[in-house]
C-alpha cells in the first residue's frame, strides 16, 4: 500500500501530553497539489484528520490506556493508544477556518510536523460528533 502525505501539522506542540488536546489549536498546511480538494470543506463544522503517528515507541499488544493505574490493561485495538502495529491516527476536530491551503483546527492530538494522510468531512450518518454543523445537501445523500 502506498500512502500519500497531503500536508503537515503546524503547531506549537512539540511533545505529546495526555489529555491536553481538546482545546489545542493548530494548522494543517495542505500541499499545493491537493489544495483544490479543500473546496467546500468550509461548510462543515468538523473534519476527520488521518495522520501518521511518529516516534511513538515499541508496538504493544496489551496497554494501560494513558498509563493510568486506574485504567485496566486492554488490547491495543481496544484503546486509542499510540503503540500500534500501523501507527495511523484518526481524530475528529473542530474546523475553525479554511484559508487557501491552510486549515485551522481545534482538538487535533498531533504534534508539529506530523504528516497528514487524509482529511474527511464530518457527516452524522458515519460519525459521532456532538453539536456539529453540516450543509443541507448531506441529508440528501444515500447511506
Biotite code that builds the C-alpha atoms (Angstrom):
import biotite.structure as struc

atoms = struc.array([
    struc.Atom([0.000, 0.000, 0.000], chain_id="A", res_id=1, res_name="UNK", atom_name="CA", element="C"),
    struc.Atom([1.320, 3.413, -0.911], chain_id="A", res_id=2, res_name="UNK", atom_name="CA", element="C"),
    struc.Atom([0.285, 6.246, 1.383], chain_id="A", res_id=3, res_name="UNK", atom_name="CA", element="C"),
    struc.Atom([0.414, 9.835, 0.232], chain_id="A", res_id=4, res_name="UNK", atom_name="CA", element="C"),
    struc.Atom([1.303, 12.712, 2.537], chain_id="A", res_id=5, res_name="UNK", atom_name="CA", element="C"),
    struc.Atom([-1.093, 15.544, 1.678], chain_id="A", res_id=6, res_name="UNK", atom_name="CA", element="C"),
    struc.Atom([0.167, 18.039, 4.246], chain_id="A", res_id=7, res_name="UNK", atom_name="CA", element="C"),
    struc.Atom([1.703, 18.684, 7.655], chain_id="A", res_id=8, res_name="UNK", atom_name="CA", element="C"),
    struc.Atom([0.607, 19.887, 11.068], chain_id="A", res_id=9, res_name="UNK", atom_name="CA", element="C"),
    struc.Atom([1.961, 23.268, 12.154], chain_id="A", res_id=10, res_name="UNK", atom_name="CA", element="C"),
    struc.Atom([1.677, 23.650, 15.908], chain_id="A", res_id=11, res_name="UNK", atom_name="CA", element="C"),
    struc.Atom([3.468, 24.993, 18.959], chain_id="A", res_id=12, res_name="UNK", atom_name="CA", element="C"),
    struc.Atom([3.174, 21.497, 20.450], chain_id="A", res_id=13, res_name="UNK", atom_name="CA", element="C"),
    struc.Atom([6.391, 19.522, 20.041], chain_id="A", res_id=14, res_name="UNK", atom_name="CA", element="C"),
    struc.Atom([5.689, 16.762, 22.573], chain_id="A", res_id=15, res_name="UNK", atom_name="CA", element="C"),
    struc.Atom([2.718, 14.548, 23.378], chain_id="A", res_id=16, res_name="UNK", atom_name="CA", element="C"),
    struc.Atom([0.732, 15.356, 26.505], chain_id="A", res_id=17, res_name="UNK", atom_name="CA", element="C"),
    struc.Atom([-2.160, 13.140, 27.591], chain_id="A", res_id=18, res_name="UNK", atom_name="CA", element="C"),
    struc.Atom([-5.450, 14.965, 27.981], chain_id="A", res_id=19, res_name="UNK", atom_name="CA", element="C"),
    struc.Atom([-4.240, 18.335, 26.686], chain_id="A", res_id=20, res_name="UNK", atom_name="CA", element="C"),
    struc.Atom([-5.625, 18.204, 23.168], chain_id="A", res_id=21, res_name="UNK", atom_name="CA", element="C"),
    struc.Atom([-9.300, 19.091, 23.303], chain_id="A", res_id=22, res_name="UNK", atom_name="CA", element="C"),
    struc.Atom([-8.738, 22.875, 23.241], chain_id="A", res_id=23, res_name="UNK", atom_name="CA", element="C"),
    struc.Atom([-5.414, 22.821, 21.387], chain_id="A", res_id=24, res_name="UNK", atom_name="CA", element="C"),
    struc.Atom([-5.419, 24.836, 18.175], chain_id="A", res_id=25, res_name="UNK", atom_name="CA", element="C"),
    struc.Atom([-3.128, 24.267, 15.220], chain_id="A", res_id=26, res_name="UNK", atom_name="CA", element="C"),
    struc.Atom([-2.967, 24.464, 11.461], chain_id="A", res_id=27, res_name="UNK", atom_name="CA", element="C"),
    struc.Atom([-2.807, 21.862, 8.736], chain_id="A", res_id=28, res_name="UNK", atom_name="CA", element="C"),
    struc.Atom([-0.825, 23.071, 5.743], chain_id="A", res_id=29, res_name="UNK", atom_name="CA", element="C"),
    struc.Atom([-2.013, 21.128, 2.709], chain_id="A", res_id=30, res_name="UNK", atom_name="CA", element="C"),
    struc.Atom([0.477, 20.603, -0.116], chain_id="A", res_id=31, res_name="UNK", atom_name="CA", element="C"),
    struc.Atom([-0.309, 22.717, -3.175], chain_id="A", res_id=32, res_name="UNK", atom_name="CA", element="C"),
    struc.Atom([-1.139, 19.727, -5.373], chain_id="A", res_id=33, res_name="UNK", atom_name="CA", element="C"),
    struc.Atom([-4.067, 18.931, -3.077], chain_id="A", res_id=34, res_name="UNK", atom_name="CA", element="C"),
    struc.Atom([-5.350, 22.427, -2.257], chain_id="A", res_id=35, res_name="UNK", atom_name="CA", element="C"),
    struc.Atom([-8.259, 22.215, -4.742], chain_id="A", res_id=36, res_name="UNK", atom_name="CA", element="C"),
    struc.Atom([-9.523, 19.216, -2.767], chain_id="A", res_id=37, res_name="UNK", atom_name="CA", element="C"),
    struc.Atom([-10.439, 21.567, 0.088], chain_id="A", res_id=38, res_name="UNK", atom_name="CA", element="C"),
    struc.Atom([-13.203, 23.266, -1.921], chain_id="A", res_id=39, res_name="UNK", atom_name="CA", element="C"),
    struc.Atom([-16.497, 23.137, 0.000], chain_id="A", res_id=40, res_name="UNK", atom_name="CA", element="C"),
    struc.Atom([-14.882, 21.973, 3.244], chain_id="A", res_id=41, res_name="UNK", atom_name="CA", element="C"),
    struc.Atom([-15.601, 25.343, 4.889], chain_id="A", res_id=42, res_name="UNK", atom_name="CA", element="C"),
    struc.Atom([-19.309, 24.391, 5.016], chain_id="A", res_id=43, res_name="UNK", atom_name="CA", element="C"),
    struc.Atom([-18.575, 21.793, 7.704], chain_id="A", res_id=44, res_name="UNK", atom_name="CA", element="C"),
    struc.Atom([-18.045, 22.391, 11.411], chain_id="A", res_id=45, res_name="UNK", atom_name="CA", element="C"),
    struc.Atom([-15.884, 19.295, 11.973], chain_id="A", res_id=46, res_name="UNK", atom_name="CA", element="C"),
    struc.Atom([-13.462, 17.182, 9.967], chain_id="A", res_id=47, res_name="UNK", atom_name="CA", element="C"),
    struc.Atom([-11.703, 13.879, 10.471], chain_id="A", res_id=48, res_name="UNK", atom_name="CA", element="C"),
    struc.Atom([-7.932, 14.083, 10.186], chain_id="A", res_id=49, res_name="UNK", atom_name="CA", element="C"),
    struc.Atom([-5.977, 10.943, 9.339], chain_id="A", res_id=50, res_name="UNK", atom_name="CA", element="C"),
    struc.Atom([-2.282, 11.225, 10.133], chain_id="A", res_id=51, res_name="UNK", atom_name="CA", element="C"),
    struc.Atom([0.921, 9.268, 10.609], chain_id="A", res_id=52, res_name="UNK", atom_name="CA", element="C"),
    struc.Atom([1.931, 8.986, 14.252], chain_id="A", res_id=53, res_name="UNK", atom_name="CA", element="C"),
    struc.Atom([5.685, 9.273, 14.509], chain_id="A", res_id=54, res_name="UNK", atom_name="CA", element="C"),
    struc.Atom([8.229, 8.258, 17.127], chain_id="A", res_id=55, res_name="UNK", atom_name="CA", element="C"),
    struc.Atom([5.584, 6.520, 19.207], chain_id="A", res_id=56, res_name="UNK", atom_name="CA", element="C"),
    struc.Atom([7.753, 3.757, 20.606], chain_id="A", res_id=57, res_name="UNK", atom_name="CA", element="C"),
    struc.Atom([7.571, -0.013, 20.590], chain_id="A", res_id=58, res_name="UNK", atom_name="CA", element="C"),
    struc.Atom([4.408, -1.745, 19.396], chain_id="A", res_id=59, res_name="UNK", atom_name="CA", element="C"),
    struc.Atom([2.461, -3.310, 22.277], chain_id="A", res_id=60, res_name="UNK", atom_name="CA", element="C"),
    struc.Atom([-0.454, -5.731, 22.137], chain_id="A", res_id=61, res_name="UNK", atom_name="CA", element="C"),
    struc.Atom([-1.541, -5.011, 25.728], chain_id="A", res_id=62, res_name="UNK", atom_name="CA", element="C"),
    struc.Atom([-1.677, -1.476, 27.084], chain_id="A", res_id=63, res_name="UNK", atom_name="CA", element="C"),
    struc.Atom([-2.917, 0.518, 30.019], chain_id="A", res_id=64, res_name="UNK", atom_name="CA", element="C"),
    struc.Atom([-4.723, 3.471, 28.452], chain_id="A", res_id=65, res_name="UNK", atom_name="CA", element="C"),
    struc.Atom([-2.825, 6.703, 29.056], chain_id="A", res_id=66, res_name="UNK", atom_name="CA", element="C"),
    struc.Atom([-0.673, 4.813, 31.541], chain_id="A", res_id=67, res_name="UNK", atom_name="CA", element="C"),
    struc.Atom([-3.112, 5.457, 34.373], chain_id="A", res_id=68, res_name="UNK", atom_name="CA", element="C"),
    struc.Atom([-3.130, 2.991, 37.267], chain_id="A", res_id=69, res_name="UNK", atom_name="CA", element="C"),
    struc.Atom([-6.914, 3.261, 37.374], chain_id="A", res_id=70, res_name="UNK", atom_name="CA", element="C"),
    struc.Atom([-7.206, 2.029, 33.766], chain_id="A", res_id=71, res_name="UNK", atom_name="CA", element="C"),
    struc.Atom([-7.440, -1.701, 33.028], chain_id="A", res_id=72, res_name="UNK", atom_name="CA", element="C"),
    struc.Atom([-4.925, -3.400, 30.782], chain_id="A", res_id=73, res_name="UNK", atom_name="CA", element="C"),
    struc.Atom([-6.562, -3.964, 27.413], chain_id="A", res_id=74, res_name="UNK", atom_name="CA", element="C"),
    struc.Atom([-5.561, -4.970, 23.920], chain_id="A", res_id=75, res_name="UNK", atom_name="CA", element="C"),
    struc.Atom([-4.127, -2.243, 21.721], chain_id="A", res_id=76, res_name="UNK", atom_name="CA", element="C"),
    struc.Atom([-7.170, -2.460, 19.438], chain_id="A", res_id=77, res_name="UNK", atom_name="CA", element="C"),
    struc.Atom([-9.475, -1.746, 22.383], chain_id="A", res_id=78, res_name="UNK", atom_name="CA", element="C"),
    struc.Atom([-7.674, 1.515, 23.073], chain_id="A", res_id=79, res_name="UNK", atom_name="CA", element="C"),
    struc.Atom([-6.647, 4.749, 21.401], chain_id="A", res_id=80, res_name="UNK", atom_name="CA", element="C"),
    struc.Atom([-3.029, 4.344, 22.483], chain_id="A", res_id=81, res_name="UNK", atom_name="CA", element="C"),
    struc.Atom([-0.240, 5.237, 20.036], chain_id="A", res_id=82, res_name="UNK", atom_name="CA", element="C"),
    struc.Atom([1.761, 1.964, 20.238], chain_id="A", res_id=83, res_name="UNK", atom_name="CA", element="C"),
    struc.Atom([0.029, 0.324, 17.276], chain_id="A", res_id=84, res_name="UNK", atom_name="CA", element="C"),
    struc.Atom([1.219, -2.074, 14.553], chain_id="A", res_id=85, res_name="UNK", atom_name="CA", element="C"),
    struc.Atom([0.329, 0.550, 11.941], chain_id="A", res_id=86, res_name="UNK", atom_name="CA", element="C"),
    struc.Atom([0.801, 3.977, 13.544], chain_id="A", res_id=87, res_name="UNK", atom_name="CA", element="C"),
    struc.Atom([-2.083, 5.817, 11.928], chain_id="A", res_id=88, res_name="UNK", atom_name="CA", element="C"),
    struc.Atom([-4.089, 8.313, 13.957], chain_id="A", res_id=89, res_name="UNK", atom_name="CA", element="C"),
    struc.Atom([-7.645, 9.486, 13.284], chain_id="A", res_id=90, res_name="UNK", atom_name="CA", element="C"),
    struc.Atom([-9.165, 12.413, 15.141], chain_id="A", res_id=91, res_name="UNK", atom_name="CA", element="C"),
    struc.Atom([-12.424, 14.332, 14.762], chain_id="A", res_id=92, res_name="UNK", atom_name="CA", element="C"),
    struc.Atom([-11.614, 18.032, 15.116], chain_id="A", res_id=93, res_name="UNK", atom_name="CA", element="C"),
    struc.Atom([-13.462, 21.314, 15.026], chain_id="A", res_id=94, res_name="UNK", atom_name="CA", element="C"),
    struc.Atom([-12.799, 23.187, 11.783], chain_id="A", res_id=95, res_name="UNK", atom_name="CA", element="C"),
    struc.Atom([-12.182, 26.851, 12.662], chain_id="A", res_id=96, res_name="UNK", atom_name="CA", element="C"),
    struc.Atom([-11.466, 28.033, 9.150], chain_id="A", res_id=97, res_name="UNK", atom_name="CA", element="C"),
    struc.Atom([-10.052, 27.417, 5.700], chain_id="A", res_id=98, res_name="UNK", atom_name="CA", element="C"),
    struc.Atom([-7.688, 29.960, 4.161], chain_id="A", res_id=99, res_name="UNK", atom_name="CA", element="C"),
    struc.Atom([-6.366, 28.763, 0.838], chain_id="A", res_id=100, res_name="UNK", atom_name="CA", element="C"),
    struc.Atom([-4.409, 25.591, 1.565], chain_id="A", res_id=101, res_name="UNK", atom_name="CA", element="C"),
    struc.Atom([-4.372, 26.107, 5.347], chain_id="A", res_id=102, res_name="UNK", atom_name="CA", element="C"),
    struc.Atom([-6.924, 24.614, 7.732], chain_id="A", res_id=103, res_name="UNK", atom_name="CA", element="C"),
    struc.Atom([-7.241, 25.991, 11.256], chain_id="A", res_id=104, res_name="UNK", atom_name="CA", element="C"),
    struc.Atom([-8.487, 23.292, 13.627], chain_id="A", res_id=105, res_name="UNK", atom_name="CA", element="C"),
    struc.Atom([-9.101, 22.682, 17.307], chain_id="A", res_id=106, res_name="UNK", atom_name="CA", element="C"),
    struc.Atom([-8.625, 19.380, 19.102], chain_id="A", res_id=107, res_name="UNK", atom_name="CA", element="C"),
    struc.Atom([-6.038, 17.614, 16.933], chain_id="A", res_id=108, res_name="UNK", atom_name="CA", element="C"),
    struc.Atom([-3.880, 15.250, 19.001], chain_id="A", res_id=109, res_name="UNK", atom_name="CA", element="C"),
    struc.Atom([-0.776, 15.564, 16.824], chain_id="A", res_id=110, res_name="UNK", atom_name="CA", element="C"),
    struc.Atom([2.476, 17.451, 17.228], chain_id="A", res_id=111, res_name="UNK", atom_name="CA", element="C"),
    struc.Atom([4.263, 19.940, 14.973], chain_id="A", res_id=112, res_name="UNK", atom_name="CA", element="C"),
    struc.Atom([5.466, 18.379, 11.736], chain_id="A", res_id=113, res_name="UNK", atom_name="CA", element="C"),
    struc.Atom([3.099, 15.400, 11.822], chain_id="A", res_id=114, res_name="UNK", atom_name="CA", element="C"),
    struc.Atom([2.348, 14.124, 8.316], chain_id="A", res_id=115, res_name="UNK", atom_name="CA", element="C"),
    struc.Atom([-1.325, 14.325, 7.337], chain_id="A", res_id=116, res_name="UNK", atom_name="CA", element="C"),
    struc.Atom([-2.571, 11.467, 5.140], chain_id="A", res_id=117, res_name="UNK", atom_name="CA", element="C"),
    struc.Atom([-6.208, 12.469, 4.601], chain_id="A", res_id=118, res_name="UNK", atom_name="CA", element="C"),
    struc.Atom([-8.948, 14.897, 5.616], chain_id="A", res_id=119, res_name="UNK", atom_name="CA", element="C"),
    struc.Atom([-12.600, 13.888, 5.537], chain_id="A", res_id=120, res_name="UNK", atom_name="CA", element="C"),
    struc.Atom([-15.702, 15.941, 6.358], chain_id="A", res_id=121, res_name="UNK", atom_name="CA", element="C"),
    struc.Atom([-17.742, 15.015, 9.400], chain_id="A", res_id=122, res_name="UNK", atom_name="CA", element="C"),
    struc.Atom([-21.077, 13.510, 8.343], chain_id="A", res_id=123, res_name="UNK", atom_name="CA", element="C"),
    struc.Atom([-23.508, 12.412, 11.038], chain_id="A", res_id=124, res_name="UNK", atom_name="CA", element="C"),
    struc.Atom([-24.521, 9.310, 9.088], chain_id="A", res_id=125, res_name="UNK", atom_name="CA", element="C"),
    struc.Atom([-20.985, 7.974, 9.595], chain_id="A", res_id=126, res_name="UNK", atom_name="CA", element="C"),
    struc.Atom([-19.529, 9.778, 12.590], chain_id="A", res_id=127, res_name="UNK", atom_name="CA", element="C"),
    struc.Atom([-20.386, 10.786, 16.143], chain_id="A", res_id=128, res_name="UNK", atom_name="CA", element="C"),
    struc.Atom([-19.555, 14.381, 16.971], chain_id="A", res_id=129, res_name="UNK", atom_name="CA", element="C"),
    struc.Atom([-21.909, 16.334, 19.190], chain_id="A", res_id=130, res_name="UNK", atom_name="CA", element="C"),
    struc.Atom([-23.147, 19.780, 18.179], chain_id="A", res_id=131, res_name="UNK", atom_name="CA", element="C"),
    struc.Atom([-21.892, 19.519, 14.641], chain_id="A", res_id=132, res_name="UNK", atom_name="CA", element="C"),
    struc.Atom([-22.865, 21.638, 11.659], chain_id="A", res_id=133, res_name="UNK", atom_name="CA", element="C"),
    struc.Atom([-23.079, 20.444, 8.088], chain_id="A", res_id=134, res_name="UNK", atom_name="CA", element="C"),
    struc.Atom([-24.637, 21.657, 4.843], chain_id="A", res_id=135, res_name="UNK", atom_name="CA", element="C"),
    struc.Atom([-28.180, 20.616, 3.901], chain_id="A", res_id=136, res_name="UNK", atom_name="CA", element="C"),
    struc.Atom([-27.049, 18.558, 0.886], chain_id="A", res_id=137, res_name="UNK", atom_name="CA", element="C"),
    struc.Atom([-25.584, 15.934, 3.194], chain_id="A", res_id=138, res_name="UNK", atom_name="CA", element="C"),
    struc.Atom([-29.129, 14.872, 4.172], chain_id="A", res_id=139, res_name="UNK", atom_name="CA", element="C"),
    struc.Atom([-29.833, 14.139, 0.521], chain_id="A", res_id=140, res_name="UNK", atom_name="CA", element="C"),
    struc.Atom([-27.076, 11.538, 0.184], chain_id="A", res_id=141, res_name="UNK", atom_name="CA", element="C"),
    struc.Atom([-27.834, 7.815, 0.275], chain_id="A", res_id=142, res_name="UNK", atom_name="CA", element="C"),
    struc.Atom([-26.132, 5.865, 3.026], chain_id="A", res_id=143, res_name="UNK", atom_name="CA", element="C"),
])
